[in-house]
C-alpha cells in the first residue's frame, strides 16, 4: 500500500495554499530553520500541539506554492534541516 501512495501524483492547481506540519524539539530553532528555508513573509506559522511528555512540538506552516517543484523543494528543505525531526 505504501508503494501505491508513492506512485500517486497529487492533482493540485497552482498557485495554492499548502500546510506543512513540522515536528521538532525547540520552537526557536524550528522558526530559525523556517527563516533559512522560506522568506518569512511568504509563510504563516502557528502552534499546533506538544507531545504528552513535552519533548516535541508541532507547528503548522502555511505557504503559497507556485508549482509541484516548489512544493517538493520546500518539503525537502524542511526535512533536511537538523532542527526539524519530521515533516507531514
C-alpha positions in Angstrom: 0.0 0.0 0.0 2.9 2.4 0.8 4.3 1.9 -2.7 0.9 2.7 -4.3 0.8 6.0 -2.3 4.3 7.0 -3.6 3.3 6.4 -7.2 0.2 8.6 -6.9 0.5 12.2 -8.0 -1.3 14.9 -6.3 -3.7 16.8 -8.6 -3.3 20.3 -7.4 -3.8 23.6 -9.2 -1.1 26.1 -8.6 -0.6 28.5 -7.1 -2.3 27.1 -4.0 -2.1 27.3 -0.2 -0.4 24.3 1.4 0.1 23.5 5.1 3.2 21.5 6.3 3.2 20.2 9.8 6.8 20.2 11.2 7.9 18.4 14.3 10.9 19.2 16.4 12.0 19.8 20.0 12.9 23.5 20.1 10.5 26.1 18.7 13.0 28.9 18.3 15.3 26.6 16.3 12.4 25.4 14.2 11.4 29.0 13.5 15.0 29.9 12.7 15.1 27.0 10.2 11.9 28.3 8.6 13.6 31.7 8.1 16.5 30.0 6.4 14.3 27.9 4.1 11.4 30.3 3.4 11.2 34.0 3.2 9.4 34.9 6.4 6.7 37.0 4.7 5.8 34.1 2.5 4.5 31.8 5.2 2.3 31.7 8.2 3.3 29.8 11.3 1.1 28.6 14.1 1.5 26.3 17.1 -0.3 23.0 16.7 0.4 20.9 19.8 3.0 19.5 22.2 3.7 15.8 22.8 2.3 14.3 26.0 5.8 14.2 27.6 6.6 17.7 26.3 9.7 16.6 24.4 8.4 17.5 20.9 6.1 20.2 19.4 4.3 20.6 16.2 4.0 23.8 14.1 1.7 24.4 11.2 3.4 26.2 8.3 1.1 27.6 5.6 2.8 28.5 2.3 1.5 29.6 -1.1 3.2 27.2 -3.5 3.8 28.1 -7.2 4.4 24.7 -8.6 4.9 21.0 -7.8 8.7 21.6 -8.0 8.3 24.4 -5.4 6.2 22.1 -3.1 8.9 19.4 -3.3 11.7 21.8 -2.7 10.1 23.3 0.4 9.4 19.7 1.7 13.0 18.6 1.1 14.4 21.7 2.6 12.4 21.3 5.8 13.2 17.6 6.0 16.9 18.2 5.6 17.2 20.8 8.4 18.6 19.4 11.7 16.1 21.4 13.9 13.2 19.6 12.2 12.7 16.0 13.0 9.7 15.2 10.8 7.6 16.9 8.1 4.0 15.9 7.4 
